[in-house]
Amino acid sequence: MSGHSKWKNIMHKKEKTDAQRAKIFTKIGKEMAVAIKEGGADPVANSKLAALIAKAKANNVPNDNIDRIIKKASSADSADYEEIVYEGYGPCGVAVIVETTTDNRNRTASDVRHYFDKFGGNLGTTGCVGFMFTEKGVIVIDNEDEDIDEDKLMEDALEAGAADFSSDDGVFEITTEPDDLDAVREALEQKGYKLASADLDKVPNTYVSLTNEDDVKHMTQLLENLEDNDDVIEVYHNWENMPED
């Protein structure tokens, strides 16, 4: 989520309990179903599906599960999901964007509104906070084995069309323009790099700090409840000093 690096968010998800990992599998399955409905079940021809398969593997989803998800989503009786984005404010005006994939928009809207109301925020209208974020492609490569030459990776990434490159504690984060994400991802994969993730991300243009203990508590609860909801796929926010787990 915003405020954390993409990699920290991935690691946070990897360290979840079995029950929480099952929720992650369910959410990725919904995203795959939408991607397959839009672009077909062949990841070679469907770059969105290919990116989701990479995301599933980064979150330790077994290959058998991935194949089963694709087969189910390709069947005639698969659930009809739609993607809906909600925008609102947490305590002290923290901007929050909630991306959902749902087969019941009334249920999802009711749940999301309830969380905002309960934890000191308010659900806004479409576009009320979206302008505070810039969409970027973010590719993460883990160098845990320390077998990647940083200079060579940076050269390969920039040559493929990346906009920026950073390194932090054995992890490389490559930023692209949204339209360049697939091309850069494919170029790096063809060169043999194993990607931990390759996603579109919403990066805040400005950040909000929370100093009041109640505000911190309520903002934490808002994010936890949103992320725990099966219909919520991703949550972005501009809370700067979010506590580490």
Secondary structure, DSSP 8 states (H G I E B T S, - for coil): -TTS-HHHHHHHHHTS-HHHHHHHHHHHHHHHHHHHHHH-S-TTT-HHHHHHHHHHHHTT--HHHHHHHHHHHHSTT----EEEEEEEE-GGG-EEEEEEEES-HHHHHHHHHHHHHHTT-EE--TTTTGGGEEEEEEEEEE-TT--S-HHHHHHHHHHHT-SEEEEETTEEEEEE-GGGHHHHHHHHHHTT---SEEEEEEEESS-B---SHHHHHHHHHHHHHHHHSTTEEEEEE-BTT----
